[in-house]
């Protein structure tokens, strides 16, 4: 089966590389000539572990090729995946302009095609969008959905930093089908791709599939904000550690341990955008989602709480030099979208502190957002040198290996561990003032 993918962003490119390495022929379509050149040279335009290796292998084998022409992508494939962006607007709703523009291009391309073609919406879209995509394609192609072409909605469930693994080893595949024939085509594709693996394949209608994606991310975001609220309560108590509390709670099978790690809040391209999108969509439908609204409010405040911990430790932030370790919203990615570090740094600057930051891969993307308002270090040691306080914002593995001896390069002895990567007792014995998210007052 020949696959075409429209959109060479995070979702599209990872899918293309994995499908191609799974034996499928893949034609990747993007309007960005720089991306086309990079991809055809086997180089990913963003950082994701293991992606470059897969991409080089796929291109070298001839299984993957990037092109600009949408018509070629449709005419030379059996299935087209729509993987373009759905950016947020100022009111939190999502902009579906790219989705509908691609639907129009596919519709025009299908005019010239003989035989059945399946169109799959892979981008995250609000309920009802896939049906509108179908209508656009029908109108511009002159063909009938369910007879001449099929339409499905198959959401992705990828963790940035683990996207390659998640693509090859998903918890489930969700197929939202407009009609049975379209669903059959997608089930055959995924069944062959995951042959030998026990991957559940769920079939439902397109609107239910669209909701699955939003509900999944909303639940996970809710768990993050929930444990952060509990962490803030624990800080008011004596000798309480929210991580111990979370472990005790997470072993309950009804709850589970994942996403119960307190920190500076969630970020990235999914949780903030998707929760805001379903909030906006629900309000348009006449319903106010109280829990989800609170989830976003808690998340916004949590990054500022990190600054509060630094202020309590230092007494005054004005004139202080703060070392920030980690800029990306999570480790193993260079993604700075909605990163907690941005909120932390902007608050520090607003209170008169100077900031020097270090991240293993995200500096270039950070500069696009923070410009030259801060200094950028080339290493952990350089970042710490002369600082009054260190704040750990992203839990990169290299930060976990930092010893007290390196921390003593600081001028001060204040540490705010927003990701709980260090041993509080060891640092206190070494003479540091340690503040960690969810760590209650220590009784001596």
N, C-alpha and C positions, 0 to 999 in steps of 0.2 A: 504494500500500500504506500503510495506516495503522499507525503505531507507537505503542505505549505503553511508557513507561520508568518503572520503580519504583525510586525512589532519586534524590535530587537533589544527591548529593555530587559529588566531582570527576569520577568516571567517568560518572555518569548525566547530569549537566548538560551536560558537554562534548559527549557523544554527542547529546543532545537538540538543542542549538543547531546542531550541524553537520548532523544529519539534516534538520532543518527548513530550513536554508539550502540543502540539496541537493534540496529540492522535496517532501520527505515530510511528511505530517501527523503531528504528534507531540503526544501527551498525556503530560505528566510528572506522576507521582504521588509525593507526599511527605507525611509526617505532620506536618511542621514548618510551622505557619501563617505564620511570619515569612518562611520561604523562599518559600512560595507567593506571598505579597504582593510580595516583591522580584522574583521571576522574572516574574510577570505585569506588573510595571512595567519589565521589561527590564533588571534589575540583577542581576548575579551576586553571591552571598553570600560569595565568596572571590576572591582575585586570580589571574587567569590572563590573560596577554597576548592581546588580540584577542577574548576571550570576550564582554565587555560589548557590543561592537559587533555581533557575531553575534546575541547574545541580543535586543538591541533590534530588530534587523531581523526576526528570526523572530517575535517577539511582535507587532510592528506589522503584519506580513503576514498574521497569523492562522494561521500554520502551527504555532505552538507555544503551548500553554496548560498551566498547572500546576493541579493539583487534589489534593484529599486522598483522594478516593474511589477505592479499589482496584477495586471492582466496575465503576465507570464506565470505568476504564482498560482493563479486560479486554473489556467488552462493546462499547466503541467503537473497537476496534482489531483488527488482524489478527495482529499479533506483539507480544508483551510481553517486554521486556528486564528482567531482574533485575539491578539495579546497586546493591544495598544494601551496607553495610559488613560486613567480616569482621574485627572487631578481635581483637587478640592477647589471650590470657589470661595469667595469671601464669607459667605453665610454658612459654610460647612457642607453644603451639598456638593455632589460631584458633577464635573463637566463631562457630558457624554458625547461631546462634539467629535472626538477622534473615533469613537465607536461607530457613530452614524456615518461619518465620512468614509470609513473602510467598508461599511455595509453598501454604500453607494458604489464604490469601486468594484466590489465583488459582484453586485448586481449587473453592472455594465459588462464585466468580464464574462459572466455566465450567459450573456446573450449569444456569444460565439461558441459556446461549449456544447458538445453533444454528450449525452449520457448523464448519469446521476452524479451529484456532487454534494458533499456534506460540509456545512459551515458550523464551526464550533466557537462559541463565545467563551474565552478563557479569562478575560479581564474581569475584575470585580465590578459588578453593575447592580444597581438597585432593581428590585422586583418589577417585572414588566418590560425591561429593556430588551431582552432577547426576542420577545414577541414583536417589538417595534423593528428590530433588525430584520426579522423575517418579512415584515410588511414592506420595508424598503427594498429588500432584494427582489421580492415578488414584483413590485412596481417597476423597477428598472430593468429586470431581466426578461419580463414577460412570461416567466415560468411559474409553476405552481409548487408551493412548499408541500412536502409529503409525497409528491409524485415525481417532479423533475429534480428537486434538490431537497436536502434535509437540513434542519437547524437543531442544534443542541446547545446546552449550557453546561460546561464542565469546569467548575471552579478548581483553582489550585490551592494547595495547603502547604506552602513551602516556608521553612524557617531560614531567614537570611543567615549565612554562615554554615548552613547544613542543607542547602537547596539541592545539591547533587544527590546526596544520600536520600533525602525525602522524595525526590522524583523516582528513584529506583526502588524505594521501599516505603510506599505510602500506607497510611493507616486504612485508607479506603479510597475508592474512586466513585465520584458522584456524577451520574449522567442525567441531566435534565433534558428530556426529549420533547420536541414538538409533536412527533409522531413515532410510531413503533419502528418504522424502517430506519429512521435516523438513529434511534437508540440502538438498533441491532448493529449498525455500522460501527458505532463507537464502542459497543461492548466487544465486538470482534477485534477491533484495534487494540484495546487495552488488555483483553484476554491473551492475545498473542504476545504483546509487549511484556506482560507480567507472567508469562507461562512458567509454571513450576513454583510460583509464589502464591501464598494463600492471601490474596488481596481481595477483600470484599468489594463487589461492584454493586452500587445502589442505583436503581433507576426510578425516576420520578418525573414530574413535569418541570418545565423551565423555571417557573416562578418559585417553586419549592427549592430548587437547586440554587437559585440566586439568594434565597434566604439562608440556606445552609452556611454559605460563606460568611455572611454578616453575623449570624448567630454564633458561629465558631469563634470568630475574632472578638466578638463582644463579650463572650463568656471568659475568654482568656484575659482580656483587658480588665474585666471586673475582678478576677482573682488577684491580679497585680495590685489594683487600687485597694482592694479589701485588705490584703496582707500589709500594705503600706500604712493603712489606718491602724491596724493592730500594732504595727511597729511603733507608731507614734504614741500609742497608749502605753506600750511596754517601756518606753523611755521615761515615763512619768513614775514608774515603779522602781523598786529596789531589787537588784540581783535577778533581773529577768532578761532573757535573750530571745528575741522573736524567732531566731533561726531554730532554737530548741523547741519553741512552741510550735512552729510550722512543721517540724519533723514529726512531732507527736500527733499533730492533726493530719498531716499528709499520709500517714500510714493507714488511715481509715480509707478503705476501698471506695467509699462513697464520695470522698473528697479528692484523694490523690495528691502527690507531692509537687507536680509540675506547676510552675508559675506562682509558687508560694515563696519566692525569694524577695524579701523586701529590699528596696533600693531607692534610687532617685526618680523612679517613674518610668513608664514605657515611652518608646519613640518609634522611629522607623516609618516605612511607607504604608504600613497596613493598619495597625491598631488605631492611631489617632484619626487617620482618614476615614476608616471604615465605621468607627463608632460615631464620628461626627456626621457621616453620610446617612446612617440609619436614623440618627436623631433628627436630622433635617427632613428626611423622607417621612418619618412618623408624624412629624408636626404638620407636614403638608396633608397627611391623611386625617388630621384632626385629633391626634393622640400625643400626649406629652410623656415620654419615657423617663420617669423619675430616677430610676436606678442608673441608667446610662448617662444621664446628665450629671449625676453625682460622681460617677466613675471619671469623667473628664475633669471635673472640678478638683477632685482629689489628686489626679495626676498632675495637673498644672501646679498645684500648691506643693507637691512633694519635692520638686527640684528646688524650690525656694527654701524648703525646710533644710536642705543640705547646707545652704548658705547660713541659715540660723545656727546650725551646729558649729560652723566655723566662727561665727560672731561670738557665740557663747564661750568658745575656747580662747579666742584672742582678746575679747573685750571690745575691740574696735577694729573695723576693717579698713578704714581710711589710712592710706599710706602703707598698707601692708602688701607684701609680695606673696601671691598665692600660686602654688604649683598645682596644675590640674593634670592628672594622669588619665588619659582616655578622652577622645572626642566623639568617636562614632557611637551610634545609639546602642550598639552591642558589639562584642568581640567578633572577629573573623569577617568583618565587612567594613567598607569605607563609606557606608551610607550615613549621611548627616541629617537626613530628613527627620524633623521633629526630635532631634537628639536632646536628651535632658541636659547635656553639657552646655548647649547654647543658652538655655534659660539660667543655668547656674552661673555661667560666665557673665552674661549681661547684668545679672543682679549684683555680682561682685564688682563689676565696673561701675554700676550705678551708685554703689556705696563707697566708691573712692579707692578701691583696691587696684593694684596692677596684677596682671595675670600672665603667666607663662605656661604653655601647654605642650604636651607631647602625646602623639598617637602613632602607632606603628605604620598605619596606612591611610588615615583619613585626613591628613593635613591639607592636601590640595582642595578637597571638598569643603573643609572647614574654612579655608581662606575665602571661598566664595560667599560665605555667610557672615563670618566675623571680620573679614577684611584684615586691616592692620591694627585693629583695636587691642590686640594682644600680641605677645611674643610667642614664637614657635620654636621649641627645642628639638634637637636631633636625636636625643636619647633621654632615658629616664634620669640618668645622673645629671645631665645638663639642666633638665627641668627642675630638679630638686635644689640645685646649687643656689644658696643664698635666700631660699624661700622662708617666710615666716610660718607658713602652713601648707600642708599638702592635702589635696582632696582627690580621692580615687573615684572616678565617675564611670569608667568602663573597665570591666573585669578581664582585660587581656591577660593571657597566661604569663607573659614576662613580668607583669606587675606583681603577680602572686609570688614570684621568686625573690622579690626585693627584701633584703635583710636590713636590720636596724643600722648596720654600719653605713649603708648607702644613704639611709634617711638622715644620718648625722651630717650629711653635706648641707642640710638646711641650716639657716640661721636660727630659726625657731625650733620648737619641739612639739608643734601641734599637728595632729593627724586626724582627718575626717575620712573615715572609711565607708563611703556610700555603697560599696559593693561587698563589704565584709570579706575581703581577700586576705587580710592579715590577722595574726594572732594578737588579740588585745592584751592579754596578760604579758606576753613577751615584750611588747612595745612599752607597756607601762613600767616593767622592770628595767627597761633600757632608758627610762627617763622621759618618755614621751607622754603627752596628754592625748589620749585616744578617745575619739568620739565615733561611734558606729551607729548606723541606722538600726533602730530596734534594740539597742543595748541600754538596759536600765542602769540606774545609779549603782555603782559598786560599793558594797559594804565591806569596809576593811576590818 
